Amino acid sequence: MSAACILGCSGPVLSVEEAAFFRDARPWGFILFARNIETPDQTRTLIAALRAAIDDEGAPVLVDQEGGRVQRLKPPLAKVRPPAARFGELYTRDPAAAVEAVFLNHRLLAHELAALGFDADCAPCVDLIHAGAHALIGDRAFGADIARVSRLGRAAMDGLLAGGVAPIVKHIPGHGRATADSHYDLPVVETSAAKLAESDFAPFRSLADAPMAMTAHVLYSAIDPDSCATISKRVIETAIRGEIGFDGLLMSDDLSMRALGGTLAERTRRSFEAGCDVVLHGNGALVGEPVRDLAAELKAIAEASPRLSGRAAARAQAARAAARQVQPFDPDAAEARLSELGLAGRDVR
């Protein structure tokens, strides 16, 4: 039985010690970052080694590949894709063309990811853009309009699924109003619960059938004045499972981010107590912060993570099965159409 966690590894090659640790810990899945990715063959070998370590050829392997600023795979492994805001701009002029472009763009993302062995993408980001908010979201969002973000978020989901890659909608129930970067600080949103339900929650509500979603490390004072969404039972039950109606696999955003206080073991336990199905650890290096002890952090989270069971296990199984049917696709034709629309991928950094 798998542990309810998603873990990373230190570099482009899985060490003997890491393989032994994963064999014993048996995480549900893995996530790779730029530090793990060098060449196509190396990436495929690493992914195969991670799955072999836990004796599970279907173990989910995730990556952040939104396009724009958040793109772990770059040329020559994958083309540089436009940020979400570019598609939102096209929507202003031609909604139908924008929906088509988003679908094709994400179908191409899935094509590139699946060729390397990835089967889940931490995308799309369906947070709303809000004036005066921190730039962390910025052009990663499709726009400020609910209908626009909802339609384009749906097209992104459909494109990934058609390519055999499961989407992970983020950052539920909404990071767009945050005035701080949750990598460094805890954002506090003081908007009323009614206003949040009417606006920020709406795009997530329209995508409530997504197989997976990632939490926002954001405190919504009108719902829970003491805890951010990831560790708030009130937010998860009232907003995410209730108001939004999301019943897919709920994973935490990276537990190593500074928005969360306490030890990693405490963060892990609080996430599960609040209602997360699985937790995620990335150990990304932050500016001005020394490199942390990855092995120790992984051990702390693995030891604090329960085995998947009950409803969480059912959601995890459904998430694994969500994107197994790859639809026929002509990548050259898709690139040509995106070029016509001014949104083609680029082969240069």
C-alpha positions in Angstrom: 0.0 0.0 0.0 1.4 3.4 -1.0 2.2 6.2 1.4 0.1 9.3 0.7 3.0 11.5 -0.5 4.7 12.7 -3.6 8.4 13.1 -3.3 11.4 14.3 -5.4 15.0 13.2 -5.7 18.3 15.1 -5.6 19.6 15.0 -9.1 19.5 13.5 -12.6 20.5 10.0 -11.5 18.8 8.1 -8.7 21.3 7.1 -6.1 21.5 3.7 -4.4 20.5 5.3 -1.1 17.5 7.1 -2.6 16.3 3.9 -4.3 16.5 2.1 -1.0 14.7 4.9 0.8 11.9 4.9 -1.8 11.6 1.1 -1.7 10.9 1.3 2.0 8.8 4.5 2.0 6.7 3.6 -1.1 5.4 7.1 -2.0 2.3 7.2 -4.2 4.2 9.3 -6.8 7.1 11.5 -7.7 7.8 15.0 -8.9 10.8 16.2 -11.0 12.3 19.6 -11.2 14.9 21.3 -13.4 17.7 19.8 -11.2 16.5 16.3 -12.3 16.2 16.9 -16.1 19.2 17.0 -18.5 18.5 15.0 -21.7 15.6 12.9 -23.0 17.2 9.5 -22.4 18.5 10.5 -19.0 15.0 11.7 -18.0 13.3 8.5 -19.2 15.9 6.5 -17.4 15.4 8.4 -14.1 11.6 8.1 -14.3 11.9 4.3 -15.0 14.3 4.0 -12.0 11.9 5.8 -9.7 9.1 3.5 -10.7 11.3 0.5 -10.4 12.3 1.5 -6.9 8.8 1.1 -5.7 7.9 -1.8 -8.1 5.1 0.2 -9.7 5.3 0.9 -13.4 2.3 3.1 -13.2 3.4 5.3 -10.3 2.5 8.9 -11.2 5.4 11.2 -12.1 4.6 14.9 -12.0 6.2 18.0 -13.4 5.4 21.8 -13.4 5.0 22.5 -17.1 2.6 25.4 -17.5 4.5 27.4 -20.1 5.8 30.9 -19.5 7.7 31.4 -16.3 6.8 27.9 -14.9 8.4 25.4 -17.3 10.8 22.8 -15.9 11.5 21.2 -19.4 13.1 23.6 -21.9 14.7 23.2 -25.3 15.7 20.8 -26.6 13.5 18.6 -24.4 10.4 20.7 -25.0 9.6 24.0 -26.7 9.1 27.2 -24.7 5.3 27.7 -24.6 3.5 31.0 -24.1 2.2 32.0 -20.6 -1.5 31.6 -20.0 -2.1 35.4 -20.2 -1.2 35.4 -23.9 -4.2 33.0 -24.5 -6.4 35.2 -22.4 -5.5 38.2 -24.6 -6.5 36.3 -27.7 -9.8 35.4 -26.0 -10.6 39.2 -25.9 -10.4 39.3 -29.7 -11.7 35.8 -30.6 -13.0 33.5 -27.8 -13.3 30.5 -30.1 -9.8 30.8 -31.4 -8.4 31.1 -27.9 -10.2 28.0 -26.7 -8.8 26.1 -29.8 -5.3 27.5 -29.1 -5.3 26.5 -25.4 -6.4 23.0 -26.3 -3.7 22.6 -28.9 -1.1 24.1 -26.7 -1.8 21.7 -23.9 -2.2 18.8 -26.3 1.4 19.6 -27.4 2.5 19.9 -23.8 1.1 16.4 -23.1 2.8 15.1 -26.3 6.2 16.4 -25.1 5.7 15.2 -21.5 4.4 11.7 -22.4 7.3 11.1 -24.7 9.6 11.4 -21.6 7.5 9.3 -19.3 5.6 11.9 -17.4 1.9 11.3 -16.9 0.8 14.3 -14.8 1.2 18.0 -15.2 0.8 20.6 -12.4 -1.4 22.7 -14.7 -3.6 24.5 -15.5 -3.5 27.5 -13.1 -7.0 28.9 -13.0 -6.5 31.5 -10.4 -8.0 34.9 -11.3 -5.9 37.9 -11.8 -6.6 40.7 -9.3 -5.3 44.3 -9.4 -2.8 44.9 -6.6 -2.0 41.3 -6.0 1.5 39.8 -5.9 3.1 39.0 -9.2 3.6 35.3 -8.3 0.5 34.5 -10.3 0.5 37.3 -12.8 0.7 36.1 -16.4 0.4 32.5 -15.2 -3.4 33.2 -15.1 -5.7 33.3 -18.1 -7.2 36.6 -16.9 -9.6 38.3 -14.5 -12.9 37.3 -16.0 -14.5 34.2 -14.6 -16.1 32.9 -17.8 -12.8 33.4 -19.7 -10.7 31.6 -17.1 -13.2 28.8 -16.8 -13.5 28.1 -20.5 -9.7 28.3 -21.1 -9.1 26.1 -18.0 -11.4 23.5 -19.4 -9.6 23.6 -22.8 -6.3 23.1 -21.0 -7.6 20.2 -19.0 -9.1 18.6 -22.2 -5.8 19.0 -24.1 -3.7 17.4 -21.4 -6.1 14.5 -21.0 -6.3 13.9 -24.7 -2.5 13.4 -24.6 -2.5 10.9 -21.8 -1.4 13.4 -19.1 -3.5 14.0 -16.1 -4.0 17.7 -15.2 -3.6 19.1 -11.7 -5.7 22.2 -11.3 -4.1 24.9 -9.1 -4.2 26.7 -6.7 -7.5 25.7 -5.1 -9.5 27.6 -3.9 -7.7 30.6 -5.4 -4.3 32.3 -5.1 -5.1 35.3 -7.2 -5.8 37.8 -4.5 -2.6 37.0 -2.5 -0.4 40.0 -1.9 2.6 37.9 -0.8 4.6 35.1 -2.4 3.7 31.9 -0.5 7.2 30.6 -1.2 8.5 33.1 1.3 5.5 34.4 3.4 2.0 33.5 4.4 -0.5 35.4 2.2 -3.6 36.6 4.0 -6.8 37.4 2.0 -9.4 39.3 3.9 -12.1 39.2 1.2 -15.6 38.1 2.5 -16.6 34.4 2.1 -19.5 35.4 -0.1 -17.3 37.4 -2.5 -14.7 34.6 -2.7 -17.5 32.1 -3.5 -18.8 34.4 -6.2 -15.5 35.2 -7.8 -12.3 33.3 -7.0 -13.9 29.9 -6.4 -15.9 30.1 -9.6 -13.3 28.8 -12.1 -12.5 25.9 -9.8 -16.2 25.1 -9.4 -16.5 24.9 -13.2 -13.6 22.4 -13.2 -14.8 20.4 -10.1 -14.5 17.2 -12.2 -10.7 17.5 -12.5 -8.9 14.4 -11.4 -6.5 16.3 -9.2 -6.1 19.7 -7.6 -3.3 21.4 -5.7 -4.0 23.6 -2.6 -3.1 27.3 -2.1 -0.9 28.1 0.9 -3.2 31.1 1.4 -5.1 32.2 4.6 -8.7 33.3 4.0 -9.5 35.1 7.2 -13.3 35.1 6.5 -13.3 31.3 6.4 -10.5 30.4 8.8 -8.6 33.2 10.5 -6.0 30.8 11.9 -4.8 28.4 9.2 -4.1 28.6 5.4 -6.1 26.4 3.1 -3.6 23.5 3.0 -3.9 22.9 6.7 -7.4 24.2 7.3 -10.2 21.6 7.8 -12.7 24.4 7.5 -11.5 25.7 4.2 -11.2 22.2 2.7 -14.6 21.0 3.9 -16.5 24.3 3.4 -14.9 25.8 0.3 -13.1 23.1 -1.6 -15.2 20.0 -1.0 -18.4 22.0 -0.3 -18.8 25.3 -2.1 -16.6 24.3 -5.1 -17.7 20.7 -5.0 -14.3 19.2 -5.9 -14.2 15.5 -5.1 -11.0 14.5 -6.9 -7.5 13.9 -5.4 -6.5 16.9 -3.3 -2.8 17.4 -2.9 -0.9 20.0 -0.9 1.3 22.5 -2.6 5.0 22.1 -1.7 5.3 21.6 2.0 8.8 23.1 2.1 7.4 26.6 1.2 7.7 29.2 4.0 4.0 30.1 4.1 3.7 27.0 6.4 5.1 27.1 9.9 6.3 24.3 12.1 8.4 21.3 11.2 7.9 19.2 8.1 6.4 16.4 10.2 4.0 18.9 11.7 3.0 20.3 8.3 2.4 16.9 7.0 0.2 15.8 9.9 -1.8 19.0 9.8 -2.3 18.7 6.0 -3.9 15.2 6.5 -5.9 16.3 9.5 -7.3 19.1 7.4 -8.4 16.8 4.6 -5.6 16.6 2.0 -5.5 13.2 0.3 -1.7 13.4 -0.4 1.1 15.8 0.3 3.9 17.0 -2.0 7.5 17.9 -1.3 9.7 19.7 -3.8 12.6 21.2 -1.8 13.2 23.9 -4.2 16.1 26.3 -3.4 14.9 29.8 -2.5 16.9 32.9 -2.9 19.0 33.7 0.2 18.4 30.2 1.7 21.1 27.6 2.1 20.6 24.2 0.5 18.6 22.0 2.8 19.1 18.3 3.7 16.8 16.7 1.1 17.2 13.2 2.5 16.2 14.3 6.0 13.2 16.3 4.7 11.9 13.3 2.6 12.3 11.0 5.6 10.3 13.4 7.9 7.4 13.6 5.4 7.4 9.9 4.6 7.3 8.9 8.2 4.4 11.3 8.9 2.4 10.3 5.9 -0.3 7.6 6.4 -0.9 4.8 3.9 -3.5 5.6 1.3 -6.9 4.1 2.3 -10.6 4.7 2.1 -11.8 7.6 0.0 -8.3 9.0 -0.5 -7.2 5.7 -2.0 -10.2 5.7 -4.3 -9.5 9.2 -5.5 -5.8 8.3 -6.0 -6.8 5.3 -8.2 -9.2 7.4 -10.2 -6.5 10.0 -10.8 -4.1 7.4 -12.1 -6.8 6.2 -14.5 -7.8 9.6 -15.7 -5.5 10.0 -18.7 -4.8 6.6 -20.0 -6.5 7.0 -23.5 -4.3 8.9 -25.9 -6.3 10.4 -28.8 -4.9 10.6 -32.4 -2.8 13.7 -32.9 -0.7 15.5 -35.5 1.8 17.7 -33.6 3.1 19.4 -36.8 -0.4 20.5 -37.7 -1.0 21.8 -34.1 2.2 23.8 -34.2 1.2 25.3 -37.6 -2.2 26.3 -36.3 -0.7 27.9 -33.2 1.8 29.8 -35.4 -1.2 31.2 -37.4 -2.6 32.4 -34.1 0.8 33.9 -33.0 1.1 31.4 -30.1 3.5 28.8 -31.4 6.2 27.3 -29.1 9.8 28.3 -29.5 12.9 26.1 -29.7 15.2 28.7 -28.2 15.6 29.7 -24.5 
